[in-house]
Amino acid sequence: MDIVKEAKRVLRVEAQSILDLVERVDEDFSRAVELLYHCKGKVVLMGMGKSGLIGRKISSTFASTGTPSFFLHPAEGLNGDFGMLAKEDVIIAISNSGETRELLEALPLIKRYGNRLITFTGNTSSTLAKAGDVNLNVHVKEEACPFGLAPTASTTVTLALGDALAIALMGKRDFKKEDFAILHPGGALGKRLLLKVEDLMHVGKAFPVVSEKTLMKDAIFEITSKRLGVTGVCNADGHLVGVITDGDLRRALEKFSDLFNREASEVMTKNPKWIEKDALAAKAVQKMEEHSITSLFVFEKTGDKVPAGIIHLHDLLKAGVV
């Protein structure tokens, strides 16, 4: 067997199956979206074997994009777990043949409860397809399996159609990035969208700052003791007027033979970069990259002159924002 050739064949079969599915998306898909959108309970996915595994993934996608959902194994349901169902739930039952025994045995209970039923089947004439309020056709011309036995193209098509439902619902619910972040607070995306500068900045005694008149021997001590490689410089009114970095110190050593006795105002760089405290931490990263710096002074709001703190690139790295 030519391994590469076979891999390409499988991918073409599965890709073509999805393209064929595109042509079948019609008003039934819209009806399914409406049923899910108006669901007062949860969206319950059901399926056996490979269809069950696909159902679990579709359920997970719904849940993470604003549609409450869980997976209910049909066999477990028939042995007591149907107690998890509420009458307000909408059920999505997946079966390529449309004749999966466990799903058919569950139909009387579903009908007795009065749950709305959306079916994914590859056979629109099947028992399950006819039982659904809406049937979505996931038929494929061929499986990628050379024997036509292992669910391959059919599961790919089913998964893609589930994704299409979830994304369509996102749009209908006006689900935003911020909503996604709330449901993923532990992930990198959640951190980029939820963490603000004020959550990570150094304030109070941890904020390195000196006055314009401070001698450089003391300014260096401030830089060293606060361990951020930088200090802010404020005037008599407490307004931020400059910054002294490790780079400024190196340049000052070349310029002044009596550096320790010079004042901070003689060494500082004027007009340091800053950011508002309610800005997203990801915005701070962007600004640091833009100016090739590793720290930003923080103000309560635009127009303020007295700094509220400082945020360093290391803080952003440790928080997982970068």
C-alpha atoms as a printed R data frame, in Angstrom:
    type eleno elety resid chain resno       x      y      z
1   ATOM     1    CA   MET     A     1   0.000  0.000  0.000
2   ATOM     2    CA   ASP     A     2   1.148  3.523 -0.807
3   ATOM     3    CA   ILE     A     3   0.578  5.034  2.649
4   ATOM     4    CA   VAL     A     4   0.591  8.659  1.515
5   ATOM     5    CA   LYS     A     5  -1.739  7.923 -1.388
6   ATOM     6    CA   GLU     A     6  -4.149  6.095  0.920
7   ATOM     7    CA   ALA     A     7  -4.135  8.957  3.439
8   ATOM     8    CA   LYS     A     8  -4.989 11.436  0.689
9   ATOM     9    CA   ARG     A     9  -7.809  9.190 -0.517
10  ATOM    10    CA   VAL     A    10  -9.332  9.061  2.967
11  ATOM    11    CA   LEU     A    11  -9.153 12.828  3.323
12  ATOM    12    CA   ARG     A    12 -10.734 13.374 -0.098
13  ATOM    13    CA   VAL     A    13 -13.584 10.999  0.695
14  ATOM    14    CA   GLU     A    14 -14.310 12.734  3.995
15  ATOM    15    CA   ALA     A    15 -13.919 16.230  2.528
16  ATOM    16    CA   GLN     A    16 -16.265 15.379 -0.341
17  ATOM    17    CA   SER     A    17 -18.797 13.985  2.114
18  ATOM    18    CA   ILE     A    18 -18.884 17.328  3.915
19  ATOM    19    CA   LEU     A    19 -19.213 19.187  0.612
20  ATOM    20    CA   ASP     A    20 -22.145 16.932 -0.303
21  ATOM    21    CA   LEU     A    21 -23.694 17.750  3.069
22  ATOM    22    CA   VAL     A    22 -23.506 21.480  2.313
23  ATOM    23    CA   GLU     A    23 -25.990 21.011 -0.535
24  ATOM    24    CA   ARG     A    24 -28.491 19.330  1.812
25  ATOM    25    CA   VAL     A    25 -28.605 22.073  4.448
26  ATOM    26    CA   ASP     A    26 -32.129 23.453  4.120
27  ATOM    27    CA   GLU     A    27 -35.175 24.545  6.097
28  ATOM    28    CA   ASP     A    28 -34.931 21.455  8.304
29  ATOM    29    CA   PHE     A    29 -31.623 22.817  9.597
30  ATOM    30    CA   SER     A    30 -33.293 26.170 10.328
31  ATOM    31    CA   ARG     A    31 -36.127 24.385 12.149
32  ATOM    32    CA   ALA     A    32 -33.592 22.491 14.245
33  ATOM    33    CA   VAL     A    33 -31.853 25.735 15.194
34  ATOM    34    CA   GLU     A    34 -35.193 27.265 16.212
35  ATOM    35    CA   LEU     A    35 -36.025 24.245 18.392
36  ATOM    36    CA   LEU     A    36 -32.662 24.492 20.121
37  ATOM    37    CA   TYR     A    37 -32.830 28.267 20.482
38  ATOM    38    CA   HIS     A    38 -36.231 28.124 22.202
39  ATOM    39    CA   CYS     A    39 -35.278 25.157 24.399
40  ATOM    40    CA   LYS     A    40 -36.115 25.988 28.032
41  ATOM    41    CA   GLY     A    41 -34.099 23.077 29.380
42  ATOM    42    CA   LYS     A    42 -30.918 21.445 28.146
43  ATOM    43    CA   VAL     A    43 -29.923 19.918 24.831
44  ATOM    44    CA   VAL     A    44 -29.442 16.188 25.412
45  ATOM    45    CA   LEU     A    45 -27.291 14.209 22.977
46  ATOM    46    CA   MET     A    46 -27.812 10.468 22.575
47  ATOM    47    CA   GLY     A    47 -26.041  7.847 20.489
48  ATOM    48    CA   MET     A    48 -24.419  4.431 20.665
49  ATOM    49    CA   GLY     A    49 -20.847  3.448 19.748
50  ATOM    50    CA   LYS     A    50 -19.066  5.878 17.437
51  ATOM    51    CA   SER     A    51 -22.251  7.948 17.175
52  ATOM    52    CA   GLY     A    52 -22.167  8.279 20.949
53  ATOM    53    CA   LEU     A    53 -18.589  9.526 20.891
54  ATOM    54    CA   ILE     A    54 -19.540 12.115 18.282
55  ATOM    55    CA   GLY     A    55 -22.564 13.038 20.384
56  ATOM    56    CA   ARG     A    56 -20.342 13.683 23.392
57  ATOM    57    CA   LYS     A    57 -18.211 16.072 21.376
58  ATOM    58    CA   ILE     A    58 -21.231 17.907 19.942
59  ATOM    59    CA   SER     A    59 -22.682 18.229 23.450
60  ATOM    60    CA   SER     A    60 -19.386 19.627 24.701
61  ATOM    61    CA   THR     A    61 -19.330 22.161 21.865
62  ATOM    62    CA   PHE     A    62 -22.878 23.272 22.673
63  ATOM    63    CA   ALA     A    63 -22.040 23.680 26.351
64  ATOM    64    CA   SER     A    64 -18.925 25.741 25.659
65  ATOM    65    CA   THR     A    65 -20.716 28.065 23.248
66  ATOM    66    CA   GLY     A    66 -23.692 29.074 25.355
67  ATOM    67    CA   THR     A    67 -26.150 26.189 24.895
68  ATOM    68    CA   PRO     A    68 -26.515 24.091 28.094
69  ATOM    69    CA   SER     A    69 -26.076 20.448 27.128
70  ATOM    70    CA   PHE     A    70 -25.110 16.976 28.313
71  ATOM    71    CA   PHE     A    71 -24.709 13.495 26.836
72  ATOM    72    CA   LEU     A    72 -27.025 10.677 27.932
73  ATOM    73    CA   HIS     A    73 -25.987  7.138 27.047
74  ATOM    74    CA   PRO     A    74 -29.125  5.360 25.716
75  ATOM    75    CA   ALA     A    75 -28.317  2.006 27.325
76  ATOM    76    CA   GLU     A    76 -27.702  3.659 30.697
77  ATOM    77    CA   GLY     A    77 -30.853  5.690 30.176
78  ATOM    78    CA   LEU     A    78 -32.918  2.526 29.767
79  ATOM    79    CA   ASN     A    79 -31.548  1.381 33.110
80  ATOM    80    CA   GLY     A    80 -32.454  4.389 35.183
81  ATOM    81    CA   ASP     A    81 -30.578  7.385 33.822
82  ATOM    82    CA   PHE     A    82 -33.580  8.751 31.948
83  ATOM    83    CA   GLY     A    83 -34.375 10.309 35.288
84  ATOM    84    CA   MET     A    84 -31.858 12.967 34.207
85  ATOM    85    CA   LEU     A    85 -34.289 14.160 31.530
86  ATOM    86    CA   ALA     A    86 -36.631 17.078 32.042
87  ATOM    87    CA   LYS     A    87 -39.687 17.720 29.900
88  ATOM    88    CA   GLU     A    88 -38.207 21.019 28.727
89  ATOM    89    CA   ASP     A    89 -35.117 19.315 27.252
90  ATOM    90    CA   VAL     A    90 -34.602 18.918 23.519
91  ATOM    91    CA   ILE     A    91 -33.058 15.608 22.479
92  ATOM    92    CA   ILE     A    92 -30.682 15.054 19.584
93  ATOM    93    CA   ALA     A    93 -30.493 11.336 18.742
94  ATOM    94    CA   ILE     A    94 -27.705 10.171 16.414
95  ATOM    95    CA   SER     A    95 -27.813  6.942 14.405
96  ATOM    96    CA   ASN     A    96 -26.444  6.484 10.908
97  ATOM    97    CA   SER     A    97 -28.790  3.554 10.228
98  ATOM    98    CA   GLY     A    98 -31.684  5.115 12.093
99  ATOM    99    CA   GLU     A    99 -32.439  1.701 13.541
100 ATOM   100    CA   THR     A   100 -30.181  1.585 16.617
101 ATOM   101    CA   ARG     A   101 -32.059 -0.654 19.061
102 ATOM   102    CA   GLU     A   102 -31.332  1.340 22.230
103 ATOM   103    CA   LEU     A   103 -32.535  4.579 20.650
104 ATOM   104    CA   LEU     A   104 -35.706  2.979 19.320
105 ATOM   105    CA   GLU     A   105 -36.437  1.533 22.752
106 ATOM   106    CA   ALA     A   106 -36.055  5.025 24.204
107 ATOM   107    CA   LEU     A   107 -38.588  6.569 21.810
108 ATOM   108    CA   PRO     A   108 -41.742  5.707 23.843
109 ATOM   109    CA   LEU     A   109 -40.293  7.374 26.942
110 ATOM   110    CA   ILE     A   110 -39.240 10.440 24.935
111 ATOM   111    CA   LYS     A   111 -42.737 10.696 23.475
112 ATOM   112    CA   ARG     A   112 -44.333 10.168 26.899
113 ATOM   113    CA   TYR     A   113 -42.243 12.981 28.351
114 ATOM   114    CA   GLY     A   114 -43.159 15.207 25.430
115 ATOM   115    CA   ASN     A   115 -39.559 16.085 24.600
116 ATOM   116    CA   ARG     A   116 -38.881 17.584 21.195
117 ATOM   117    CA   LEU     A   117 -36.643 15.302 19.145
118 ATOM   118    CA   ILE     A   118 -34.047 16.147 16.507
119 ATOM   119    CA   THR     A   119 -32.548 13.153 14.716
120 ATOM   120    CA   PHE     A   120 -29.296 12.765 12.788
121 ATOM   121    CA   THR     A   121 -29.640  9.774 10.459
122 ATOM   122    CA   GLY     A   122 -28.142  8.521  7.225
123 ATOM   123    CA   ASN     A   123 -31.473  6.955  6.255
124 ATOM   124    CA   THR     A   124 -34.396  9.345  5.981
125 ATOM   125    CA   SER     A   125 -36.843  6.427  5.744
126 ATOM   126    CA   SER     A   126 -35.669  4.860  9.008
127 ATOM   127    CA   THR     A   127 -37.737  4.466 12.158
128 ATOM   128    CA   LEU     A   128 -35.718  7.062 14.045
129 ATOM   129    CA   ALA     A   129 -35.854  9.605 11.206
130 ATOM   130    CA   LYS     A   130 -39.660  9.328 11.033
131 ATOM   131    CA   ALA     A   131 -39.970  9.709 14.802
132 ATOM   132    CA   GLY     A   132 -38.117 13.012 14.948
133 ATOM   133    CA   ASP     A   133 -39.699 16.451 14.931
134 ATOM   134    CA   VAL     A   134 -36.830 17.334 12.614
135 ATOM   135    CA   ASN     A   135 -34.522 14.902 10.830
136 ATOM   136    CA   LEU     A   136 -31.125 16.052  9.567
137 ATOM   137    CA   ASN     A   137 -29.758 13.861  6.809
138 ATOM   138    CA   VAL     A   138 -26.130 12.790  7.386
139 ATOM   139    CA   HIS     A   139 -26.029 10.250  4.566
140 ATOM   140    CA   VAL     A   140 -22.665  9.688  2.864
141 ATOM   141    CA   LYS     A   141 -22.051  8.048 -0.509
142 ATOM   142    CA   GLU     A   142 -19.191  6.002  0.911
143 ATOM   143    CA   GLU     A   143 -17.177  5.497  4.052
144 ATOM   144    CA   ALA     A   144 -13.449  6.137  3.919
145 ATOM   145    CA   CYS     A   145 -12.972  2.593  5.240
146 ATOM   146    CA   PRO     A   146 -12.085  0.441  2.182
147 ATOM   147    CA   PHE     A   147 -14.603 -2.204  3.336
148 ATOM   148    CA   GLY     A   148 -17.322  0.353  3.949
149 ATOM   149    CA   LEU     A   149 -17.670 -0.881  7.512
150 ATOM   150    CA   ALA     A   150 -15.859  1.429  9.960
151 ATOM   151    CA   PRO     A   151 -17.744  4.704 10.562
152 ATOM   152    CA   THR     A   152 -15.405  7.308  9.090
153 ATOM   153    CA   ALA     A   153 -16.924  9.729  6.600
154 ATOM   154    CA   SER     A   154 -20.309  9.362  8.309
155 ATOM   155    CA   THR     A   155 -18.955 10.352 11.717
156 ATOM   156    CA   THR     A   156 -17.023 13.243 10.175
157 ATOM   157    CA   VAL     A   157 -20.187 14.549  8.518
158 ATOM   158    CA   THR     A   158 -22.185 14.162 11.738
159 ATOM   159    CA   LEU     A   159 -19.569 16.046 13.735
160 ATOM   160    CA   ALA     A   160 -19.435 18.840 11.150
161 ATOM   161    CA   LEU     A   161 -23.226 19.197 11.177
162 ATOM   162    CA   GLY     A   162 -23.178 19.380 14.981
163 ATOM   163    CA   ASP     A   163 -20.582 22.141 14.767
164 ATOM   164    CA   ALA     A   164 -22.782 23.968 12.255
165 ATOM   165    CA   LEU     A   165 -25.720 23.843 14.684
166 ATOM   166    CA   ALA     A   166 -23.589 25.102 17.570
167 ATOM   167    CA   ILE     A   167 -22.116 27.987 15.594
168 ATOM   168    CA   ALA     A   168 -25.502 28.959 14.156
169 ATOM   169    CA   LEU     A   169 -26.861 29.077 17.710
170 ATOM   170    CA   MET     A   170 -23.915 31.218 18.797
171 ATOM   171    CA   GLY     A   171 -24.871 33.781 16.184
172 ATOM   172    CA   LYS     A   172 -28.561 33.671 17.074
173 ATOM   173    CA   ARG     A   173 -27.761 34.138 20.774
174 ATOM   174    CA   ASP     A   174 -25.294 36.954 20.007
175 ATOM   175    CA   PHE     A   175 -22.693 34.941 21.917
176 ATOM   176    CA   LYS     A   176 -19.489 37.009 22.208
177 ATOM   177    CA   LYS     A   177 -15.816 36.343 22.914
178 ATOM   178    CA   GLU     A   178 -16.331 37.602 26.446
179 ATOM   179    CA   ASP     A   179 -19.081 35.012 26.984
180 ATOM   180    CA   PHE     A   180 -16.763 32.302 25.684
181 ATOM   181    CA   ALA     A   181 -14.058 33.443 28.076
182 ATOM   182    CA   ILE     A   182 -16.423 33.195 31.060
183 ATOM   183    CA   LEU     A   183 -17.022 29.538 30.189
184 ATOM   184    CA   HIS     A   184 -13.268 28.931 29.752
185 ATOM   185    CA   PRO     A   185 -11.710 30.827 32.686
186 ATOM   186    CA   GLY     A   186  -8.835 28.377 33.071
187 ATOM   187    CA   GLY     A   187  -7.724 28.422 29.464
188 ATOM   188    CA   ALA     A   188  -5.358 30.769 27.681
189 ATOM   189    CA   LEU     A   189  -8.232 32.402 25.826
190 ATOM   190    CA   GLY     A   190 -10.094 33.042 29.060
191 ATOM   191    CA   LYS     A   191  -7.064 34.690 30.574
192 ATOM   192    CA   ARG     A   192  -6.566 36.920 27.550
193 ATOM   193    CA   LEU     A   193 -10.187 38.002 27.631
194 ATOM   194    CA   LEU     A   194 -10.830 38.207 31.367
195 ATOM   195    CA   LEU     A   195  -7.629 39.300 33.115
196 ATOM   196    CA   LYS     A   196  -7.185 43.037 33.430
197 ATOM   197    CA   VAL     A   197  -4.094 45.093 34.123
198 ATOM   198    CA   GLU     A   198  -5.304 45.883 37.651
199 ATOM   199    CA   ASP     A   199  -5.349 42.133 38.423
200 ATOM   200    CA   LEU     A   200  -1.596 41.853 37.826
201 ATOM   201    CA   MET     A   201  -0.056 45.253 38.527
202 ATOM   202    CA   HIS     A   202   2.328 46.069 41.395
203 ATOM   203    CA   VAL     A   203   1.040 48.685 43.821
204 ATOM   204    CA   GLY     A   204   1.936 50.241 47.156
205 ATOM   205    CA   LYS     A   205   5.297 49.176 48.561
206 ATOM   206    CA   ALA     A   206   5.839 46.847 45.593
207 ATOM   207    CA   PHE     A   207   5.675 49.785 43.162
208 ATOM   208    CA   PRO     A   208   9.168 51.175 42.429
209 ATOM   209    CA   VAL     A   209   9.132 54.974 42.403
210 ATOM   210    CA   VAL     A   210  11.511 57.832 43.290
211 ATOM   211    CA   SER     A   211  11.404 61.615 43.092
212 ATOM   212    CA   GLU     A   212  13.201 63.784 40.561
213 ATOM   213    CA   LYS     A   213  15.617 64.890 43.288
214 ATOM   214    CA   THR     A   214  16.473 61.388 44.478
215 ATOM   215    CA   LEU     A   215  20.189 60.641 44.197
216 ATOM   216    CA   MET     A   216  21.026 57.835 41.819
217 ATOM   217    CA   LYS     A   217  22.573 55.700 44.571
218 ATOM   218    CA   ASP     A   218  19.138 55.572 46.153
219 ATOM   219    CA   ALA     A   219  17.359 55.184 42.816
220 ATOM   220    CA   ILE     A   220  19.520 52.149 42.024
221 ATOM   221    CA   PHE     A   221  18.644 50.673 45.398
222 ATOM   222    CA   GLU     A   222  14.942 51.171 44.565
223 ATOM   223    CA   ILE     A   223  15.357 49.398 41.222
224 ATOM   224    CA   THR     A   224  17.250 46.534 42.818
225 ATOM   225    CA   SER     A   225  15.003 46.055 45.843
226 ATOM   226    CA   LYS     A   226  11.742 46.015 43.846
227 ATOM   227    CA   ARG     A   227  13.236 43.517 41.360
228 ATOM   228    CA   LEU     A   228  11.497 44.831 38.269
229 ATOM   229    CA   GLY     A   229  14.529 46.380 36.592
230 ATOM   230    CA   VAL     A   230  12.849 49.774 36.503
231 ATOM   231    CA   THR     A   231  11.611 52.650 38.620
232 ATOM   232    CA   GLY     A   232   9.226 55.483 37.956
233 ATOM   233    CA   VAL     A   233  10.276 59.091 38.578
234 ATOM   234    CA   CYS     A   234   7.711 61.540 39.945
235 ATOM   235    CA   ASN     A   235   7.861 65.297 40.549
236 ATOM   236    CA   ALA     A   236   6.937 67.086 43.760
237 ATOM   237    CA   ASP     A   237   3.230 66.812 42.924
238 ATOM   238    CA   GLY     A   238   3.483 63.039 42.510
239 ATOM   239    CA   HIS     A   239   3.042 63.254 38.759
240 ATOM   240    CA   LEU     A   240   4.939 60.684 36.697
241 ATOM   241    CA   VAL     A   241   7.582 62.502 34.643
242 ATOM   242    CA   GLY     A   242  10.049 59.767 33.743
243 ATOM   243    CA   VAL     A   243  11.381 56.239 34.041
244 ATOM   244    CA   ILE     A   244  14.787 54.776 34.782
245 ATOM   245    CA   THR     A   245  15.520 51.354 33.341
246 ATOM   246    CA   ASP     A   246  18.557 49.103 33.284
247 ATOM   247    CA   GLY     A   247  19.250 50.550 29.852
248 ATOM   248    CA   ASP     A   248  19.201 54.085 31.222
249 ATOM   249    CA   LEU     A   249  21.699 53.029 33.895
250 ATOM   250    CA   ARG     A   250  24.126 51.610 31.330
251 ATOM   251    CA   ARG     A   251  23.969 54.783 29.281
252 ATOM   252    CA   ALA     A   252  24.406 56.931 32.402
253 ATOM   253    CA   LEU     A   253  27.530 54.988 33.418
254 ATOM   254    CA   GLU     A   254  29.125 55.978 30.139
255 ATOM   255    CA   LYS     A   255  28.014 59.578 30.519
256 ATOM   256    CA   PHE     A   256  28.667 60.340 34.205
257 ATOM   257    CA   SER     A   257  31.793 59.520 36.209
258 ATOM   258    CA   ASP     A   258  29.956 60.480 39.414
259 ATOM   259    CA   LEU     A   259  26.694 58.663 38.656
260 ATOM   260    CA   PHE     A   260  25.843 57.929 42.303
261 ATOM   261    CA   ASN     A   261  25.701 61.635 43.099
262 ATOM   262    CA   ARG     A   262  23.518 62.574 40.137
263 ATOM   263    CA   GLU     A   263  19.795 63.165 40.532
264 ATOM   264    CA   ALA     A   264  17.189 60.851 38.998
265 ATOM   265    CA   SER     A   265  15.960 63.630 36.706
266 ATOM   266    CA   GLU     A   266  19.370 63.680 34.982
267 ATOM   267    CA   VAL     A   267  19.238 59.995 34.090
268 ATOM   268    CA   MET     A   268  15.554 59.286 33.479
269 ATOM   269    CA   THR     A   269  13.825 58.892 30.131
270 ATOM   270    CA   LYS     A   270  10.904 61.275 29.829
271 ATOM   271    CA   ASN     A   271   7.359 60.394 28.777
272 ATOM   272    CA   PRO     A   272   7.262 56.724 29.867
273 ATOM   273    CA   LYS     A   273   4.666 54.411 28.357
274 ATOM   274    CA   TRP     A   274   1.517 53.710 30.333
275 ATOM   275    CA   ILE     A   275  -1.846 51.966 30.274
276 ATOM   276    CA   GLU     A   276  -5.184 52.271 32.095
277 ATOM   277    CA   LYS     A   277  -5.770 49.810 34.932
278 ATOM   278    CA   ASP     A   278  -9.070 48.515 33.495
279 ATOM   279    CA   ALA     A   279  -7.462 47.617 30.165
280 ATOM   280    CA   LEU     A   280  -7.176 43.942 29.309
281 ATOM   281    CA   ALA     A   281  -3.849 42.368 30.259
282 ATOM   282    CA   ALA     A   282  -3.579 41.225 26.636
283 ATOM   283    CA   LYS     A   283  -3.603 44.905 25.621
284 ATOM   284    CA   ALA     A   284  -0.590 45.469 27.878
285 ATOM   285    CA   VAL     A   285   1.272 42.678 26.072
286 ATOM   286    CA   GLN     A   286   0.434 44.250 22.733
287 ATOM   287    CA   LYS     A   287   1.668 47.647 23.873
288 ATOM   288    CA   MET     A   288   4.919 46.230 25.260
289 ATOM   289    CA   GLU     A   289   5.592 44.427 21.993
290 ATOM   290    CA   GLU     A   290   4.787 47.563 20.017
291 ATOM   291    CA   HIS     A   291   7.357 49.644 21.930
292 ATOM   292    CA   SER     A   292   9.868 46.835 22.680
293 ATOM   293    CA   ILE     A   293   9.649 47.389 26.436
294 ATOM   294    CA   THR     A   294   9.040 45.106 29.415
295 ATOM   295    CA   SER     A   295   6.941 47.277 31.722
296 ATOM   296    CA   LEU     A   296   4.134 49.815 31.668
297 ATOM   297    CA   PHE     A   297   3.030 52.320 34.258
298 ATOM   298    CA   VAL     A   298  -0.607 52.096 35.215
299 ATOM   299    CA   PHE     A   299  -3.079 54.939 35.677
300 ATOM   300    CA   GLU     A   300  -6.606 54.848 37.038
301 ATOM   301    CA   LYS     A   301  -7.827 56.413 33.799
302 ATOM   302    CA   THR     A   302  -6.628 58.374 30.798
303 ATOM   303    CA   GLY     A   303  -5.582 61.882 31.779
304 ATOM   304    CA   ASP     A   304  -4.356 60.965 35.238
305 ATOM   305    CA   LYS     A   305  -0.856 62.079 36.191
306 ATOM   306    CA   VAL     A   306  -0.320 60.179 39.438
307 ATOM   307    CA   PRO     A   307   0.517 56.512 38.688
308 ATOM   308    CA   ALA     A   308  -1.453 53.764 40.421
309 ATOM   309    CA   GLY     A   309   1.128 51.046 39.842
310 ATOM   310    CA   ILE     A   310   3.216 49.216 37.277
311 ATOM   311    CA   ILE     A   311   2.849 45.988 35.295
312 ATOM   312    CA   HIS     A   312   5.800 43.923 34.084
313 ATOM   313    CA   LEU     A   313   6.101 41.392 31.282
314 ATOM   314    CA   HIS     A   314   7.042 38.726 33.832
315 ATOM   315    CA   ASP     A   315   3.652 39.157 35.501
316 ATOM   316    CA   LEU     A   316   1.932 38.549 32.187
317 ATOM   317    CA   LEU     A   317   4.052 35.501 31.482
318 ATOM   318    CA   LYS     A   318   3.342 33.964 34.886
319 ATOM   319    CA   ALA     A   319  -0.387 34.587 34.456
320 ATOM   320    CA   GLY     A   320  -0.351 32.786 31.109
321 ATOM   321    CA   VAL     A   321  -1.493 35.830 29.130
322 ATOM   322    CA   VAL     A   322   1.524 35.660 26.810
